[in-house]
Amino acid sequence: MSTTEPVARLLAIMARLRDPVNGCEWDVAQNFSSIAPYTIEEAYEVADAIARSDLADLRDELGDLLLQVVFHARMAEEAGAFDFADVAASIADKMERRHPHIFAGQQADGTQTIKANWERLKAEERAEKSQTGALDGVALAYPALMRAEKLQKRAARVGFDWPDTVGAADKLHEEIAEFASADTEEERVEEGGDLLFAAVNFLRKNGVSAEEALRVANLKFERRFAGMETLAASEDREFSALDLQAQDELWNRVKAGEKGRAT
């Protein structure tokens, strides 16, 4: 089967679903805004399949994500804006433009030069969209931790950055103190945001992605919490009925068990 056949079939299915007379009532009623949350959800499910090393599920999740692209493209085609072919052509043009050392015969002088050229070309593209500010174009829909890191990296490109990790660490301690002294709910929200932003910056300066670090911490917490529940059940104890001291004792046993397996 050629690559174009299943794509053409998918496009035809979406066109049928969106048909105002014979289509699906739910699909016809959707618009860009109503579909956007599903698009984000499907991207996360792709990432989840990758994290679980489940290639069969990854195939299915990539299909779900592709459907989102097809859905948006179909609605745009109905509005006379663009269609799926335009979307594919746009990204193909961009990839060729951003890889002149591959497609335009330009000489590449190492990884750093390639990265510098990539950033320069992205900056030129932003300028064409009148995005002239250093922080322009960082999508609002990014997860907050990821967006904070991207904003910080953009600012760092124009020199607004700590020269080392010491300044970032000092700023983190400063924000902790300011959060502790906050009096009102509004102040706690603002200072809490500043604290998280400083924590992201501290991790970034130490070469750690805050989004990835928190994802790992979440998985570890889930694993250890499930371990506590299992331990309690094996000893005929109801976990929710235990006091904090007893639950903490279970936590420490699970944690010690993990360290024992690691050695």
C-alpha positions in Angstrom: 0.0 0.0 0.0 1.4 3.4 -0.9 1.7 6.1 1.7 -0.9 8.3 -0.1 -3.7 5.7 0.0 -4.4 5.6 3.8 -3.9 9.4 4.0 -6.4 10.0 1.2 -8.8 7.5 2.9 -8.5 9.4 6.2 -9.1 12.8 4.5 -12.2 11.3 2.8 -13.5 10.0 6.2 -13.1 13.4 7.8 -14.9 15.1 4.9 -17.8 12.6 5.3 -17.9 13.2 9.0 -18.1 16.9 8.6 -20.7 16.8 5.8 -23.5 19.1 7.0 -26.2 16.9 5.6 -25.0 13.3 6.0 -22.2 13.7 8.5 -21.8 13.1 12.2 -23.7 15.6 14.3 -20.9 15.8 16.8 -18.2 16.3 14.3 -20.1 18.9 12.3 -20.7 20.9 15.5 -17.0 21.3 16.4 -14.7 24.2 15.7 -11.0 25.0 16.3 -11.5 26.0 19.9 -13.6 23.0 20.8 -11.1 20.5 19.2 -8.0 22.2 20.6 -8.2 20.4 24.1 -8.4 17.0 22.3 -5.3 17.9 20.2 -3.3 18.6 23.4 -4.6 15.5 25.0 -3.6 13.3 22.1 -0.1 14.8 22.1 0.2 13.8 25.8 -1.0 10.3 25.0 1.7 10.0 22.3 4.3 11.0 24.9 2.8 8.5 27.4 3.1 5.6 24.9 6.7 6.6 24.3 7.4 6.7 28.1 6.0 3.2 28.4 8.0 1.9 25.4 4.7 0.6 23.9 5.2 0.8 20.2 1.9 -0.8 19.3 0.1 1.8 21.4 2.4 4.5 20.0 1.1 3.6 16.5 -2.5 4.0 17.6 -1.8 7.3 19.5 0.0 8.8 16.5 -3.0 7.9 14.5 -5.2 9.8 17.0 -2.9 12.8 16.8 -2.9 12.7 13.0 -6.7 12.7 13.1 -6.5 16.0 15.0 -4.4 17.5 12.3 -6.8 16.2 9.7 -9.7 17.6 11.7 -8.3 21.1 12.0 -7.2 21.1 8.3 -10.7 20.1 7.2 -12.3 22.9 9.2 -9.8 25.3 7.7 -10.6 24.0 4.2 -14.3 24.6 4.8 -13.5 28.1 5.8 -11.4 28.6 2.6 -8.2 29.2 4.5 -6.0 26.2 3.8 -6.2 22.4 3.5 -4.2 19.3 4.5 -1.9 19.5 1.5 -1.1 23.1 2.5 -0.2 22.0 6.0 2.1 19.2 4.7 3.7 21.6 2.2 4.2 24.2 4.9 6.1 21.9 7.2 8.1 20.4 4.3 9.2 23.9 3.2 10.1 24.8 6.7 12.3 21.6 7.2 14.1 22.2 3.9 14.6 25.9 4.8 15.9 25.1 8.3 18.4 22.4 7.0 20.3 24.2 4.3 23.3 21.9 5.0 21.2 19.0 3.9 18.9 20.4 1.1 20.7 23.5 -0.2 24.3 22.2 -0.3 25.6 24.6 2.3 28.6 23.4 4.3 28.0 22.6 7.9 30.8 23.3 10.4 29.8 21.1 13.3 26.8 20.8 15.6 27.2 24.3 17.1 27.1 25.9 13.7 24.0 23.8 12.7 22.2 24.8 15.9 23.2 28.5 15.5 21.8 28.5 11.9 18.6 26.8 13.1 18.1 29.5 15.7 18.9 32.3 13.2 16.4 30.9 10.7 13.7 30.6 13.4 14.4 34.2 14.4 14.0 35.3 10.7 10.7 33.4 10.5 9.4 35.1 13.7 10.5 38.5 12.2 8.4 37.7 9.1 5.4 37.2 11.4 6.2 40.6 13.1 7.4 38.7 16.2 10.3 40.9 16.9 10.5 40.6 20.7 12.8 38.0 22.2 9.8 36.3 23.9 7.4 36.5 21.0 5.9 33.3 19.8 6.2 31.2 23.0 2.8 29.5 22.9 0.4 30.2 25.8 -0.9 26.6 25.6 2.4 25.0 26.7 2.4 23.4 30.2 3.4 26.1 32.6 6.7 24.6 33.6 7.7 24.0 30.0 6.7 27.5 29.0 8.7 29.0 31.9 11.8 27.2 30.7 11.2 28.3 27.1 10.8 31.9 28.2 14.0 31.8 30.2 15.9 30.2 27.4 14.7 33.0 25.0 15.7 35.7 27.5 19.1 34.0 28.0 19.8 34.2 24.2 19.9 38.0 24.5 22.0 38.0 27.7 19.3 38.2 30.4 20.5 35.2 32.5 22.6 34.4 35.6 26.2 33.8 34.7 26.3 30.7 36.9 24.1 28.6 39.1 24.9 30.6 42.3 22.7 33.5 41.2 19.8 31.2 40.3 20.2 29.4 43.7 20.2 32.7 45.6 17.1 33.9 43.7 15.3 30.6 44.6 16.0 31.1 48.3 14.8 34.7 48.0 11.5 33.6 46.5 11.0 31.0 49.2 11.4 33.8 51.8 9.0 36.1 50.0 6.4 33.3 49.7 6.7 32.7 53.5 6.0 36.4 54.2 3.0 36.6 51.9 -0.1 37.6 53.8 -3.1 37.4 51.4 -4.3 34.7 49.1 -3.5 37.0 46.1 0.1 37.5 47.4 0.6 33.7 48.0 -0.5 33.0 44.4 1.8 35.6 43.0 4.8 34.7 45.2 4.1 31.0 44.6 4.4 31.6 40.9 7.6 33.5 41.4 8.9 30.6 43.5 8.1 28.0 40.8 9.6 30.2 38.1 12.8 30.5 40.1 12.8 26.8 40.7 12.5 26.2 36.9 15.4 28.6 36.3 17.6 26.9 39.0 17.0 23.5 37.3 17.6 25.0 33.9 21.0 26.5 35.0 21.9 23.0 36.2 21.0 21.4 32.9 17.7 19.8 34.1 14.3 20.1 32.4 11.8 21.0 35.1 9.0 19.4 33.1 10.9 16.1 32.8 12.1 16.3 36.5 8.5 16.7 37.7 7.3 14.0 35.5 9.8 11.6 37.0 8.9 12.7 40.5 5.2 12.1 39.8 5.9 8.6 38.6 8.1 7.9 41.6 5.4 9.2 44.0 2.7 7.0 42.3 5.0 4.0 42.5 5.8 4.5 46.1 2.2 5.3 47.1 1.0 2.1 45.5 3.8 0.3 47.3 2.5 1.6 50.6 -1.0 0.5 49.9 0.3 -3.0 48.9 2.3 -3.3 52.1 -0.6 -2.2 54.3 -2.9 -4.7 52.6 -0.3 -7.5 53.0 -0.4 -6.8 56.7 -4.3 -6.7 56.9 -4.2 -3.0 57.6 -6.5 -0.4 56.0 -4.2 2.3 54.6 -6.7 5.1 54.9 -7.2 4.3 58.6 -3.5 4.6 59.5 -2.3 7.8 61.1 0.4 9.8 59.4 3.2 8.3 61.4 2.2 4.8 60.4 1.9 5.8 56.8 5.3 7.5 56.9 6.8 4.3 58.2 5.4 2.4 55.2 6.8 5.1 52.9 10.2 4.7 54.4 10.0 0.9 54.0 9.0 1.2 50.3 11.8 3.7 49.8 14.4 1.5 51.5 13.2 -1.5 49.4 13.7 0.5 46.2 17.3 1.4 47.3 17.9 -2.2 48.1 16.9 -3.3 44.6 19.0 -0.6 43.0 22.1 -2.0 44.7 
